Amino acid sequence: MQGQGCGWYRISTGEAVVGTVGRKKIRIEYTALGDSVNVAERLQGKAGPGEILLNSEAYEKIQKKEHPEISRRNIRFTPLQPMMLKGKEKPVLIYKVE
Protein backbone atom coordinates (compact mmCIF):
# COMPACT_ATOMS: atom_id res chain seq x y z
CA MET A 1 0.00 0.00 0.00
CA GLN A 2 2.94 2.30 -0.44
CA GLY A 3 2.12 5.60 -2.01
CA GLN A 4 -1.51 5.36 -1.00
CA GLY A 5 -3.28 6.50 2.12
CA CYS A 6 -3.61 3.58 4.48
CA GLY A 7 -7.03 3.02 5.94
CA TRP A 8 -8.50 0.79 8.57
CA TYR A 9 -10.36 -2.18 7.16
CA ARG A 10 -12.82 -4.43 8.89
CA ILE A 11 -14.98 -7.29 7.68
CA SER A 12 -17.88 -8.78 9.54
CA THR A 13 -20.37 -11.31 8.22
CA GLY A 14 -23.94 -11.56 9.45
CA GLU A 15 -27.42 -10.24 9.00
CA ALA A 16 -28.12 -6.54 8.69
CA VAL A 17 -31.03 -4.31 7.78
CA VAL A 18 -30.19 -1.84 5.03
CA GLY A 19 -32.18 0.98 3.53
CA THR A 20 -33.00 4.63 3.68
CA VAL A 21 -33.60 6.15 7.07
CA GLY A 22 -34.91 9.60 7.83
CA ARG A 23 -37.46 12.14 6.71
CA LYS A 24 -37.50 13.88 3.35
CA LYS A 25 -37.54 17.42 4.71
CA ILE A 26 -34.86 16.80 7.33
CA ARG A 27 -32.32 14.23 6.21
CA ILE A 28 -32.36 10.90 4.43
CA GLU A 29 -29.43 8.50 4.56
CA TYR A 30 -28.79 5.03 3.23
CA THR A 31 -27.53 3.01 6.17
CA ALA A 32 -26.98 -0.48 7.54
CA LEU A 33 -28.06 -1.57 11.01
CA GLY A 34 -27.38 -4.76 12.92
CA ASP A 35 -24.94 -6.68 15.05
CA SER A 36 -22.62 -7.46 12.13
CA VAL A 37 -22.40 -3.75 11.34
CA ASN A 38 -21.59 -2.97 14.98
CA VAL A 39 -18.91 -5.68 15.09
CA ALA A 40 -17.32 -4.28 11.92
CA GLU A 41 -17.24 -0.82 13.48
CA ARG A 42 -15.62 -2.19 16.65
CA LEU A 43 -13.02 -4.06 14.57
CA GLN A 44 -12.14 -0.81 12.86
CA GLY A 45 -11.29 0.63 16.26
CA LYS A 46 -8.99 -2.32 16.98
CA ALA A 47 -7.22 -2.36 13.59
CA GLY A 48 -3.99 -0.53 13.00
CA PRO A 49 -3.24 1.49 9.86
CA GLY A 50 -3.44 -0.77 6.81
CA GLU A 51 -4.62 -3.79 8.82
CA ILE A 52 -7.57 -5.91 7.75
CA LEU A 53 -9.44 -7.64 10.55
CA LEU A 54 -12.39 -9.96 10.19
CA ASN A 55 -14.70 -11.81 12.52
CA SER A 56 -14.80 -15.61 12.77
CA GLU A 57 -17.98 -15.87 10.70
CA ALA A 58 -16.31 -14.16 7.72
CA TYR A 59 -13.18 -16.27 8.19
CA GLU A 60 -15.21 -19.50 8.25
CA LYS A 61 -17.07 -18.59 5.06
CA ILE A 62 -13.77 -18.00 3.28
CA GLN A 63 -12.33 -21.29 4.58
CA LYS A 64 -15.44 -23.18 3.41
CA LYS A 65 -14.83 -21.69 -0.04
CA GLU A 66 -18.15 -19.83 0.00
CA HIS A 67 -16.19 -16.95 -1.55
CA PRO A 68 -13.95 -18.63 -4.17
CA GLU A 69 -12.77 -15.25 -5.49
CA ILE A 70 -11.05 -14.74 -2.13
CA SER A 71 -10.04 -18.29 -1.17
CA ARG A 72 -8.23 -19.02 -4.45
CA ARG A 73 -5.92 -16.02 -3.98
CA ASN A 74 -4.01 -17.87 -1.25
CA ILE A 75 -4.57 -15.19 1.36
CA ARG A 76 -3.16 -16.05 4.78
CA PHE A 77 -4.91 -15.32 8.05
CA THR A 78 -3.54 -15.14 11.57
CA PRO A 79 -5.87 -15.77 14.50
CA LEU A 80 -5.61 -13.10 17.16
CA GLN A 81 -6.40 -13.38 20.82
CA PRO A 82 -10.19 -13.17 21.36
CA MET A 83 -11.14 -9.54 21.98
CA MET A 84 -13.81 -7.96 24.08
CA LEU A 85 -15.88 -5.63 21.91
CA LYS A 86 -18.37 -3.08 23.13
CA GLY A 87 -21.88 -4.56 23.20
CA LYS A 88 -20.68 -8.19 23.32
CA GLU A 89 -20.88 -10.33 26.45
CA LYS A 90 -18.08 -12.70 25.43
CA PRO A 91 -14.75 -12.17 23.67
CA VAL A 92 -14.99 -12.28 19.85
CA LEU A 93 -12.67 -14.41 17.70
CA ILE A 94 -10.77 -12.17 15.31
CA TYR A 95 -8.48 -12.89 12.35
CA LYS A 96 -5.92 -10.66 10.70
CA VAL A 97 -5.19 -10.78 6.97
CA GLU A 98 -1.46 -11.15 6.37
VENTA-V189038 format. One record per residue. N is the residue number from 1. RES is the residue in three letters. SS is DSSP state (@ for helix, = for strand, . for the rest). D_LAST is the distance of its C-alpha to the last C-alpha in Angstrom with 1 decimal. Layout:
N & RES & SS & D_LAST
N & RES & SS & D_LAST
This chain:
1 & MET & . & 12.9
2 & GLN & . & 15.7
3 & GLY & . & 19.1
4 & GLN & . & 18.1
5 & GLY & . & 18.2
6 & CYS & . & 15.0
7 & GLY & . & 15.2
8 & TRP & . & 14.0
9 & TYR & = & 12.7
10 & ARG & = & 13.4
11 & ILE & = & 14.1
12 & SER & . & 16.9
13 & THR & . & 19.0
14 & GLY & . & 22.7
15 & GLU & . & 26.1
16 & ALA & . & 27.2
17 & VAL & = & 30.4
18 & VAL & = & 30.2
19 & GLY & = & 33.1
20 & THR & = & 35.4
21 & VAL & = & 36.5
22 & GLY & = & 39.4
23 & ARG & = & 42.9
24 & LYS & . & 44.0
25 & LYS & . & 46.1
26 & ILE & . & 43.6
27 & ARG & = & 40.0
28 & ILE & = & 38.0
29 & GLU & = & 34.2
30 & TYR & = & 31.9
31 & THR & = & 29.7
32 & ALA & = & 27.7
33 & LEU & = & 28.6
34 & GLY & . & 27.5
35 & ASP & @ & 25.4
36 & SER & @ & 22.2
37 & VAL & @ & 22.8
38 & ASN & @ & 23.4
39 & VAL & @ & 20.3
40 & ALA & @ & 18.2
41 & GLU & @ & 20.2
42 & ARG & @ & 19.7
43 & LEU & @ & 15.8
44 & GLN & @ & 16.2
45 & GLY & @ & 18.3
46 & LYS & @ & 15.7
47 & ALA & . & 12.8
48 & GLY & . & 12.8
49 & PRO & . & 13.2
50 & GLY & . & 10.6
51 & GLU & . & 8.4
52 & ILE & = & 8.2
53 & LEU & = & 9.7
54 & LEU & = & 11.6
55 & ASN & = & 14.6
56 & SER & @ & 15.5
57 & GLU & @ & 17.7
58 & ALA & @ & 15.2
59 & TYR & @ & 12.9
60 & GLU & @ & 16.2
61 & LYS & @ & 17.3
62 & ILE & @ & 14.4
63 & GLN & @ & 15.0
64 & LYS & . & 18.7
65 & LYS & . & 18.2
66 & GLU & . & 19.9
67 & HIS & . & 17.7
68 & PRO & @ & 18.0
69 & GLU & @ & 16.9
70 & ILE & @ & 13.3
71 & SER & @ & 13.5
72 & ARG & . & 15.0
73 & ARG & . & 12.3
74 & ASN & . & 10.5
75 & ILE & . & 7.1
76 & ARG & . & 5.4
77 & PHE & = & 5.7
78 & THR & = & 6.9
79 & PRO & = & 10.3
80 & LEU & . & 11.7
81 & GLN & . & 15.4
82 & PRO & . & 17.5
83 & MET & = & 18.4
84 & MET & . & 21.8
85 & LEU & . & 21.9
86 & LYS & . & 25.1
87 & GLY & . & 27.3
88 & LYS & . & 25.8
89 & GLU & . & 27.9
90 & LYS & . & 25.3
91 & PRO & . & 21.8
92 & VAL & = & 19.1
93 & LEU & . & 16.3
94 & ILE & = & 13.0
95 & TYR & = & 9.4
96 & LYS & = & 6.2
97 & VAL & = & 3.8
98 & GLU & . & 0.0
